[in-house]
């Protein structure tokens, strides 16, 4: 993410940035750069996480996954709400955008 932010200023300004999600450690810096540069970004949901992390919890704790991984759910929802658009490979992968009440166009492709 830091390398992207440094190099982004050296390259021609793009018309659009496509950010693959999960963007665990580089989503926020890319989103901040896009906002500062006036470049819209689209989130491409490639995988559902933190939902997948649920499987590593001991069975008695699995019902608490939303609490345990709450900061990760919040981070993803914030990123999705700031996107100019969201694409996903199926409706299930688009569900987090619906849950986050995004106001941008969404599609399944």
C-alpha positions in Angstrom: 0.0 0.0 0.0 2.8 2.4 0.8 4.5 1.6 -2.4 1.3 2.2 -4.3 0.8 5.6 -2.7 4.4 6.6 -3.5 4.3 5.4 -7.1 0.8 6.6 -7.8 2.0 10.2 -7.8 4.7 9.4 -10.3 2.3 7.8 -12.9 -0.4 9.3 -15.1 -3.6 9.8 -13.2 -5.9 6.9 -13.9 -9.6 7.3 -14.8 -10.6 4.5 -12.4 -9.0 2.2 -9.8 -10.2 -1.4 -9.4 -9.6 -2.6 -5.9 -9.8 -6.4 -5.3 -11.4 -7.3 -2.0 -10.2 -8.6 0.3 -7.7 -5.8 0.4 -6.6 -6.6 3.9 -3.7 -4.1 4.4 -3.8 -1.9 1.3 -7.5 -1.0 0.9 -7.5 2.1 3.1 -4.3 3.7 1.6 -5.6 3.1 -1.9 -9.0 4.5 -1.0 -7.4 7.6 0.6 -5.2 8.2 -2.4 -8.2 7.9 -4.7 -10.2 10.3 -2.7 -7.3 12.8 -2.6 -6.6 12.5 -6.3 -10.3 12.6 -7.3 -10.2 9.1 -8.8 -13.2 6.9 -8.4 -12.6 3.3 -7.3 -14.6 0.1 -7.8 -14.4 -2.8 -5.4 -14.2 -6.3 -7.0 -15.3 -8.8 -4.3 -13.1 -11.8 -4.9 -13.6 -13.6 -1.6 -15.8 -13.4 1.4 -13.9 -12.7 4.5 -14.0 -12.3 7.5 -16.8 -14.9 7.0 -14.2 -17.5 6.1 -12.3 -16.8 9.3 -15.3 -18.3 11.2 -14.2 -21.8 10.4 -11.0 -21.4 12.5 -13.0 -20.6 15.6 -13.7 -23.5 18.0 -17.3 -24.7 17.5 -18.7 -23.2 20.7 -17.4 -19.7 19.6 -18.6 -19.7 16.0 -21.9 -18.0 16.9 -19.7 -15.1 18.1 -17.9 -14.6 14.8 -19.5 -11.2 14.2 -18.3 -10.0 17.6 -14.8 -11.5 17.4 -14.2 -10.2 13.8 -16.3 -7.0 14.3 -13.4 -4.6 13.3 -12.9 -6.5 10.1 -16.5 -6.4 9.2 -16.6 -2.7 10.0 -13.5 -2.0 7.9 -15.0 -3.8 4.9 -18.4 -2.0 5.2 -16.6 1.4 5.4 -14.6 0.6 2.2 -17.7 -0.6 0.4 -19.7 2.5 1.3 -16.9 4.7 -0.1 -16.7 2.9 -3.5 -18.0 4.3 -6.7 -19.2 0.8 -7.7 -19.0 -2.8 -6.6 -18.8 -6.0 -8.7 -18.9 -9.6 -7.5 -18.9 -13.0 -9.1 -22.3 -14.0 -7.5 -25.1 -12.6 -5.3 -23.7 -14.2 -2.2 -20.5 -12.2 -2.6 -22.5 -9.0 -3.2 -24.4 -9.5 0.1 -21.8 -7.5 2.2 -22.5 -4.5 0.0 -26.2 -4.8 0.6 -25.6 -5.2 4.3 -23.4 -2.1 4.3 -26.2 -0.1 2.6 -24.0 1.1 -0.1 -25.3 3.9 -2.3 -23.3 3.1 -5.4 -24.1 0.8 -8.4 -23.6 -2.9 -7.8 -23.5 -5.8 -10.2 -22.8 -9.5 -10.5 -20.6 -10.5 -13.4 
